[in-house]
């Protein structure tokens, strides 16, 4: 079994093959440069990872992406658990709990207090048992229909330069939120195979993309950012309407928590919900980490679904 490292070499092709076997319809794993982007080019640092190989075949793999979070004046160097998967042999032989143990040990060496994990409804019970993490709760989901063309909002492709202009955003005064600085924003929208857009008003902005669920095309609201003093609850309607117009969709979906915004929408039927949907936290240190109520901002841009 390979030990986690910083950075440690591993066979990208073997990990991609495992990911494609487990998730054959996921477009992320069709890109040979996806893992290099996710694991090595993150400005917060190289990913921790562990895997099991037997006779040249990858049986199990897990990684944790470094993230910097802030609550008030305190900063927390945490991880985001990704690509936690194994072949049938890997699961039967019990390699996944051992991978998690090794990843926790490596995280403790980095003084990381814990890691977030985002799972779908099917994998959440298994993840809770193996990861031994706390289930913070399902991510709230809102689906709605655009109300037309809004005044005062400009839209453009989310080039690295376009999102760099958002680095002066105003974070929530209270609660946990990821620290979205300029290099991190540039890296995030440079994901291989993905296309994003930026929609900007005088006092706020949105980063968006699209997806298709049950033959319905949606605008995906990946992140909402305040550009003013951040006081009060700002409706996101104008940003969402501009995003739908830019992407030429009628429907939109937002999942997560945005304490500085109100997002209009309805709870959709379960079959139309995007995946993943459940948020877990895996403590590494003695401190318990955040509760669901402690989170001020957690949305699609904060993890790797889009």
Secondary structure, 3 states (H helix, E strand, C coil): CECCCCCCCCCHHHHHHHHHHHCCCCHHHHCCCHHHHHHHCCCCCCCEEEEEEECCEEEEEEEEEEEEEEECCEEEEEEEEEEEEECHHHHHCCHHHHHHHHHHHHHHHCCCCEEEEEECHHHHHHHHHHHCCEEEEECCEEEEECCCCCCCCEEEECCHHHHHCCCCCCCCCCCEEECCCHHHHHHHCCCCCCCCEEEECCCEEEEEEEEEECCEEEEEEEEEEECCCCCCCEECHHHHHHHHHHHCCCEEEEEEEECCEECCCECCCHHHCCCCCEEEEEECCCCCCCCHHHECEEEHHHCCCC
